[in-house]
Amino acid sequence: MGEVRRALLSVSNKEGLADFAKGLYDLGFELTASEGTASFLRAQRIPVRNLEEVTGIGSILGGRVKTLHPKVHAGILAIPTNAQHAKDLAAIGAERFDLVVVNLYPFEATVAQGASTEATIENIDIGGVALLRSAAKNAEHVAVVSNPRQYPDVLDELRRTGDLSRQTRDRLALAAFARTSEYDAQITNWWQHVAGYEVTTEPYLRMALDKAQDLRYGENPYQKAAFYRNEDDRNLSLADAEKLHGKELSFNNLLDFDAALALAVDFRDPVAVIIKHGNPSGVAVRDRLAEAYAVAYAADSKAAYGCVAAFNRTVDLDTVKGMKGHFIEGIIAPDFAPDALERLRKRENIRLLRPRGTWEPRPSWHVIHIRGGFLVQTTGAPTLAPEELKVVTKARPTDDQVRDLLFATAVCKHAKSNAVVLAKDRATVAIGAGQVSRVDAVRLAVMKAQGHAAGSVLSSDAFFPFRDGIDEAAKAGVAAILQPGGSIRDPEVVDAANEHGIPMVFSGVRFFKH
């Protein structure tokens, strides 16, 4: 772009601006700035001229129009080697800008603060976005700085070489277009909310995500992977969770931490959750966290090897002592007692995460890529209550059985379909998940129960299409069953439960997780 001589500055966030502008001035830049930015720089005793000296007009419409002027954008978009461009600049008395420094009105922060619609609209930047796009478009000849974090590197390169390389200008242009894209996505999503659209009925889905971190690889070593942060989803965000100890997080670690967190927040009482390959292998609710962990781990100790554990209470030393000899990839919890953390840190590789926010379920949306597009669905699920269950058999479940059936269902909705959960005394006995037939899910759960299925209750994530699943449960001694109902063979299935004397209830709610 030749020797840098003129810079245009118009920023909302003044962080680092004084040092950056002073550095530019010392390098021989002529600084021009919009009114607010110019006042700030003068207060720092940095020579600068007001933009209105270039345009001949100050800000109008209460500040809605400041930089939208032909002399400004012509000076940014002009190609110096183009003779006609040079003539056009001379005709309107405009000068070229070699460097444009802009950051935008804090729209996202305004929304986060719960500002009124009117105040939020006033924080939709127009001129700043136009400046960024003009400068980025002309990256061959103009450098665009869109984030204060870029100041040190830009100054360093200018001091070392007197110029910015084309590679640097391209990188800066890419960042500018990414910023305007992100900004417009935030505005689009907010405006759709104001207009009353629900999550899955939005006419436009706009996602602008910043990379939180590169990952070593994906599910397998031959797959490349990264983790991108969603600024709209900050509560209990894994992107913002504090890693207190352990190795770097892998793709599979993050999937398991997410599954563990989603299940743990579904419980109000102290709960321990054990996740392996995205599925729960053991879950238990107890008054003491250490006891909950012991019961949850014992539900399938073989599967728990290399697991991720989640707790919805502060992890104490007694709970950590109960982990002795257990290979655990990671633990996620609201907090860790100091003595518990000290002991856990003696394990070199275990990953410890402490997410920020409120530990409660919060409806969001789930995006899945398929060939040709994306499927989007809400994540909120109904919570069943005892009075909503319909008893369809002659035998009625006891209050304790209803309690355990609801517990088993809360776990079952987090297990991959087809899934059944055996539970007793608010703890899983065994889980049969990811089967292509429901009867096989029952058989798998019974097999994993290793003779302890008798007296347990069974929850199924979807209806029983045949009576064979009931027959298998009866053979194992299952004491009560919950299922959604809705099969054309419901009468046959109910008859099977009556034959075996097993109370069965219909919930009317299916919990598939493909």
C-alpha positions in Angstrom: 0.0 0.0 0.0 3.0 2.2 0.0 4.2 4.3 2.8 1.5 4.8 5.4 0.7 8.5 5.9 -3.0 9.1 6.8 -5.1 7.3 9.3 -8.8 7.7 10.0 -9.9 6.8 13.6 -13.5 6.4 14.8 -14.0 4.2 17.8 -16.5 3.5 20.5 -14.1 1.4 22.7 -11.2 3.6 23.7 -9.2 0.8 25.2 -5.5 1.1 24.2 -6.3 3.9 21.8 -4.1 6.5 23.2 -0.9 4.4 23.0 -1.8 3.2 19.5 -2.6 6.6 18.2 0.6 8.0 19.8 2.5 5.2 18.1 1.0 6.0 14.7 1.8 9.8 15.1 5.4 9.0 16.1 5.7 7.0 12.9 4.6 10.0 10.8 0.9 9.4 10.4 -1.5 12.3 10.0 -4.4 11.5 12.2 -8.0 12.3 11.4 -10.8 11.3 13.8 -14.5 11.6 14.3 -15.7 14.1 16.9 -15.7 11.9 20.0 -12.5 10.1 19.1 -10.8 13.4 18.3 -11.8 14.9 21.7 -10.4 11.9 23.5 -7.1 12.1 21.6 -6.7 15.8 22.2 -7.2 15.2 25.9 -4.2 12.8 25.7 -2.3 15.6 23.9 -2.1 13.7 20.6 -2.3 15.9 17.5 -5.4 15.1 15.5 -7.8 16.9 13.1 -11.5 16.6 13.2 -13.2 14.7 10.4 -15.4 17.7 9.8 -12.4 19.5 8.5 -12.3 17.0 5.7 -16.0 16.8 5.0 -17.1 20.3 5.8 -19.9 19.1 8.0 -20.2 17.8 11.6 -22.3 15.1 12.9 -26.1 15.5 12.2 -29.3 13.7 13.3 -28.2 13.5 16.9 -25.0 11.7 15.9 -26.7 9.1 13.6 -24.7 10.5 10.6 -21.0 11.3 11.2 -18.8 9.5 8.7 -21.2 8.7 5.9 -19.7 11.2 3.4 -18.3 10.8 -0.2 -15.0 12.4 0.8 -14.5 9.8 3.5 -15.4 6.7 1.6 -13.8 7.9 -1.6 -10.6 8.4 0.4 -10.8 4.8 1.6 -12.0 3.0 -1.6 -9.7 4.8 -4.1 -7.1 2.7 -5.9 -3.9 4.8 -6.0 -2.8 3.4 -9.3 -6.1 4.1 -11.0 -5.9 7.4 -12.9 -9.7 8.0 -12.9 -9.8 7.4 -9.2 -7.1 10.1 -8.7 -9.1 12.5 -10.9 -12.3 11.8 -9.0 -10.6 12.4 -5.6 -9.1 15.7 -6.9 -12.5 16.8 -8.2 -14.2 16.6 -4.8 -11.1 17.6 -2.8 -10.7 14.3 -1.1 -7.5 12.6 0.2 -6.7 8.9 0.5 -6.6 7.1 3.8 -4.0 4.4 4.2 -5.2 3.1 7.6 -8.7 2.9 9.1 -9.2 2.2 12.8 -12.8 1.5 13.7 -14.7 -0.4 16.4 -18.5 -0.4 16.6 -21.2 0.8 19.0 -21.6 -1.8 21.8 -24.8 -3.3 20.5 -24.3 -6.7 22.1 -23.5 -5.1 25.5 -26.6 -2.9 25.3 -28.8 -6.0 24.7 -27.1 -7.8 27.6 -27.8 -4.9 29.9 -31.5 -5.2 29.1 -31.8 -1.8 27.5 -35.0 -0.6 26.0 -35.8 -1.2 22.3 -35.2 2.5 21.6 -31.8 2.5 23.3 -30.8 -0.7 21.6 -31.7 0.6 18.2 -29.6 3.7 18.8 -26.6 1.4 19.4 -26.9 -0.2 16.0 -23.8 1.2 14.2 -24.2 2.3 10.6 -21.2 4.5 9.7 -18.7 2.2 11.5 -19.9 -0.9 9.6 -19.6 1.1 6.4 -16.1 2.2 7.2 -15.0 -1.3 8.0 -16.4 -2.8 4.8 -15.0 0.0 2.6 -11.5 -0.4 4.1 -11.6 -4.2 4.0 -12.8 -4.2 0.4 -9.7 -2.1 -0.5 -7.3 -4.3 1.5 -4.8 -4.2 -1.3 -4.2 -0.6 -0.5 -5.7 0.1 2.9 -5.2 -1.5 6.3 -8.3 -1.9 8.5 -8.0 -2.3 12.3 -11.3 -3.4 13.8 -10.3 -4.6 17.3 -8.1 -3.0 20.0 -6.4 -6.4 20.4 -4.8 -5.8 17.0 -3.1 -2.6 18.0 0.2 -4.1 19.4 0.9 -6.3 16.3 0.1 -3.6 13.8 2.4 -1.1 15.6 5.1 -3.7 15.9 5.1 -4.5 12.2 5.0 -0.8 11.2 7.9 -0.1 13.5 9.9 -3.0 12.1 9.2 -2.6 8.4 7.6 0.8 8.0 4.7 -0.9 6.2 2.1 -3.7 6.6 2.5 -6.7 4.4 -0.3 -7.8 2.0 -0.7 -10.9 4.2 -1.3 -8.7 7.2 -3.8 -6.5 5.4 -5.7 -9.5 4.2 -5.8 -10.9 7.7 -7.0 -7.6 9.0 -9.7 -7.4 6.3 -10.9 -10.9 7.1 -11.2 -9.9 10.8 -13.2 -6.8 9.8 -15.6 -8.7 7.6 -16.0 -11.3 10.4 -16.8 -8.5 12.8 -19.5 -6.9 10.6 -20.9 -10.4 9.9 -21.1 -11.1 13.6 -22.6 -7.7 14.3 -25.3 -8.1 11.7 -26.1 -11.6 13.0 -26.5 -10.3 16.5 -28.8 -7.5 15.2 -30.8 -10.0 13.1 -31.3 -12.4 16.0 -32.3 -9.6 18.4 -34.7 -8.0 15.9 -36.4 -11.4 15.4 -36.9 -11.7 19.1 -38.4 -8.2 19.2 -40.7 -9.2 16.4 -41.9 -12.1 18.4 -40.4 -15.1 16.5 -39.8 -18.3 18.4 -36.4 -20.0 18.2 -37.3 -22.6 15.6 -39.6 -20.3 13.5 -37.1 -17.6 12.8 -37.1 -16.8 9.1 -33.3 -16.4 9.2 -30.8 -18.2 11.3 -27.6 -16.2 11.7 -24.6 -17.6 13.5 -21.4 -15.7 13.9 -19.0 -17.6 16.1 -15.5 -16.8 17.3 -13.0 -19.6 17.8 -12.6 -20.4 21.4 -9.7 -22.8 20.8 -8.2 -25.2 18.4 -8.5 -28.9 19.4 -5.8 -31.5 18.9 -8.2 -33.4 16.6 -11.9 -34.4 16.3 -13.5 -37.7 17.3 -10.6 -39.5 15.6 -7.0 -38.4 15.0 -7.6 -38.0 11.3 -10.3 -35.3 11.8 -9.4 -31.6 12.4 -11.5 -29.8 15.0 -12.0 -26.5 16.8 -14.4 -25.1 19.4 -16.3 -22.0 18.6 -17.9 -19.7 21.1 -21.6 -18.7 20.9 -22.0 -15.3 22.6 -25.8 -15.8 22.8 -25.3 -18.8 25.1 -23.2 -17.7 28.1 -24.8 -19.4 31.0 -22.8 -22.4 32.1 -20.8 -22.0 28.8 -18.1 -24.6 28.3 -16.3 -22.0 26.2 -16.1 -19.7 29.3 -15.7 -22.4 32.0 -12.6 -22.0 34.2 -10.3 -24.9 33.8 -8.7 -25.4 37.2 -6.4 -28.3 36.3 -5.5 -30.9 33.8 -4.6 -31.5 30.2 -6.1 -29.6 27.2 -9.7 -30.4 26.4 -10.3 -32.7 23.5 -13.3 -32.9 21.1 -14.6 -36.0 22.9 -14.0 -34.4 26.3 -16.2 -31.5 25.4 -19.0 -33.7 24.1 -18.9 -35.7 27.4 -18.7 -32.6 29.6 -21.7 -31.1 27.7 -23.7 -34.3 28.2 -22.8 -34.5 31.9 -23.7 -30.9 32.5 -27.0 -31.1 30.7 -28.0 -34.1 32.9 -26.8 -32.7 36.2 -28.7 -29.4 35.9 -32.0 -31.4 35.6 -31.8 -32.2 39.3 -32.4 -30.0 42.3 -31.2 -32.5 44.9 -27.5 -33.4 45.2 -26.6 -35.6 42.2 -23.7 -37.4 40.8 -23.6 -38.1 37.0 -21.2 -40.4 35.2 -20.9 -40.0 31.5 -19.1 -42.3 29.0 -19.1 -41.6 25.2 -22.0 -39.2 25.5 -24.3 -41.6 27.5 -25.0 -41.8 31.2 -23.6 -45.0 32.7 -24.6 -44.1 36.3 -26.7 -41.4 38.1 -27.6 -41.2 41.7 -29.3 -38.7 44.0 -28.3 -38.7 47.7 -28.1 -36.3 50.6 -24.3 -36.6 50.6 -22.4 -36.1 47.4 -19.8 -38.7 48.3 -22.6 -41.3 48.6 -24.2 -40.2 45.4 -20.9 -40.6 43.6 -20.3 -44.1 45.0 -23.7 -45.3 44.0 -23.5 -43.8 40.5 -20.1 -45.1 39.8 -21.0 -48.6 41.1 -24.0 -48.8 38.7 -21.6 -49.6 35.9 -18.1 -49.5 37.1 -16.8 -51.2 34.0 -18.3 -48.5 31.7 -17.1 -45.7 34.0 -13.5 -46.4 33.2 -12.3 -43.1 31.5 -15.5 -41.3 32.3 -16.5 -37.7 32.9 -18.3 -36.9 36.2 -20.6 -34.0 36.9 -22.0 -32.8 40.3 -24.5 -30.0 41.0 -22.9 -29.2 44.4 -19.4 -28.2 45.5 -17.2 -31.3 45.3 -15.9 -32.0 48.8 -12.9 -34.0 50.0 -15.0 -37.1 51.0 -16.3 -37.3 47.4 -12.7 -37.1 46.1 -11.5 -39.7 48.5 -14.2 -42.0 47.0 -12.6 -41.6 43.6 -9.4 -43.4 44.7 -8.3 -45.9 42.0 -10.9 -44.6 39.5 -9.7 -43.5 36.1 -11.6 -40.3 35.4 -11.0 -38.0 32.4 -12.7 -35.0 34.0 -15.0 -33.5 36.5 -17.4 -30.5 36.1 -19.0 -28.9 39.1 -20.1 -25.5 40.4 -17.1 -25.4 42.7 -14.4 -27.5 44.4 -13.6 -27.3 48.1 -9.9 -26.2 48.6 -8.8 -29.5 50.1 -10.7 -31.5 47.4 -9.0 -29.4 44.7 -5.6 -29.8 46.3 -6.0 -33.6 46.3 -7.4 -33.7 42.7 -4.5 -31.6 41.4 -2.1 -34.5 42.4 -3.6 -36.3 39.4 -1.6 -34.8 36.5 -4.1 -35.3 33.7 -7.6 -35.1 35.2 -9.5 -32.1 33.8 -11.4 -29.9 36.3 -14.0 -27.5 35.0 -15.9 -24.8 36.9 -18.5 -23.1 34.6 -20.0 -19.8 35.5 -23.7 -19.2 35.8 -26.9 -20.7 37.3 -27.1 -24.4 37.6 -30.6 -24.9 36.1 -31.9 -26.1 32.7 -32.3 -23.3 30.2 -34.0 -23.8 26.9 -31.8 -23.1 23.9 -31.4 -24.5 20.4 -29.6 -27.5 19.0 -28.1 -27.4 15.5 -27.1 -30.5 13.5 -25.5 -30.4 10.2 -26.8 -32.7 7.4 -25.9 -32.7 3.8 -27.3 -29.6 2.3 -28.1 -27.7 5.4 -28.8 -27.6 9.1 -31.5 -29.0 11.3 -32.5 -26.7 14.2 -34.6 -27.7 17.3 -35.3 -26.4 20.7 -33.7 -28.2 23.7 -36.3 -27.5 26.4 -38.0 -30.7 27.6 -41.1 -31.1 29.8 -40.7 -32.1 33.4 -43.1 -34.8 34.4 -45.2 -34.7 37.6 -46.8 -37.6 39.4 -50.3 -36.3 38.7 -49.6 -36.3 34.9 -49.0 -40.0 34.8 -51.8 -42.3 33.6 -52.1 -45.7 35.3 -53.1 -48.1 32.5 -52.8 -51.4 34.4 -54.8 -53.1 37.2 -51.9 -52.8 39.6 -50.9 -49.3 40.7 -47.4 -48.2 41.4 -46.5 -47.1 44.9 -45.4 -43.6 45.7 -41.8 -44.7 46.0 -42.0 -46.4 42.6 -43.5 -43.2 41.0 -40.6 -41.3 42.5 -38.1 -43.7 41.0 -39.9 -43.8 37.7 -39.7 -40.0 37.4 -36.0 -40.2 38.4 -35.4 -42.9 35.7 -37.2 -40.8 33.1 -35.0 -37.7 33.9 -32.0 -39.9 33.2 -33.5 -41.7 30.2 -34.1 -38.5 28.2 -30.3 -38.0 28.2 -29.5 -41.5 26.9 -29.3 -42.2 23.2 -32.3 -44.0 21.7 -33.5 -46.6 21.9 -33.0 -46.3 25.6 -34.4 -47.8 28.8 -33.2 -47.0 32.4 -33.6 -49.3 35.4 -33.6 -47.5 38.7 -34.2 -48.0 42.4 -34.0 -45.6 45.4 -33.2 -42.6 43.1 -30.2 -44.3 41.5 -29.7 -46.1 38.2 -29.3 -49.8 38.4 -28.4 -50.1 34.7 -28.9 -48.3 31.4 -29.6 -49.8 28.0 -28.9 -47.2 25.4 -28.3 -46.8 21.6 -30.1 -49.9 20.5 -31.9 -50.3 17.2 -34.7 -52.2 18.8 -36.5 -51.6 22.1 -36.4 -55.1 23.3 -32.7 -55.2 22.9 -32.4 -52.0 25.0 -34.3 -53.9 27.8 -32.1 -57.0 27.4 -28.9 -54.8 27.5 -30.1 -53.0 30.7 -30.9 -56.3 32.3 -27.5 -57.8 31.3 -25.7 -54.7 32.7 -27.7 -55.0 36.0 -25.9 -58.3 36.7 -28.7 -59.8 38.6 -29.8 -56.6 40.4 -32.8 -55.7 38.2 -35.3 -57.4 40.5 -37.3 -54.7 42.3 -36.2 -51.9 40.1 -38.4 -49.7 37.9 -38.0 -49.2 34.2 -38.4 -46.0 32.1 -38.5 -46.2 28.3 -37.8 -43.1 26.2 -40.5 -44.2 23.7 -43.4 -46.6 23.5 -43.1 -50.4 23.4 -44.1 -51.5 19.9 -44.5 -55.1 21.0 -45.0 -57.0 24.3 -41.6 -58.6 24.1 -40.0 -55.8 26.0 -42.4 -56.2 28.8 -41.9 -59.9 28.9 -38.1 -59.4 29.2 -38.6 -56.9 32.0 -40.8 -59.3 33.9 -38.3 -62.1 33.6 -35.7 -59.8 35.3 -38.1 -58.9 38.1 -38.8 -55.3 37.1 -41.4 -53.9 39.6 -43.0 -51.0 37.6 -42.8 -49.4 34.1 -43.2 -45.9 32.7 -43.5 -45.3 28.9 -45.1 -42.7 26.7 -47.7 -44.9 25.2 -49.1 -44.2 21.7 -48.4 -47.5 19.9 -51.1 -49.3 17.9 -50.3 -52.3 20.1 -50.8 -50.5 23.4 -53.6 -52.9 24.4 -51.3 -55.9 23.8 -48.5 -54.3 25.8 -50.9 -53.4 28.7 -52.3 -56.9 28.7 -48.7 -58.2 29.0 -48.1 -56.0 32.0 -51.3 -57.2 33.6 -50.4 -60.8 33.0 -47.1 -60.2 34.9 -48.8 -58.1 37.6 -46.5 -55.1 36.8 -48.0 -51.6 37.3 -47.4 -49.5 34.2 -48.0 -45.8 33.6 -48.2 -43.7 30.4 -46.6 -40.3 30.4 -47.7 -39.2 26.9 -44.2 -37.7 26.4 -41.5 -39.2 24.1 -37.8 -38.4 24.8 -35.9 -39.6 21.7 -32.3 -38.6 21.5 -30.9 -39.8 18.1 
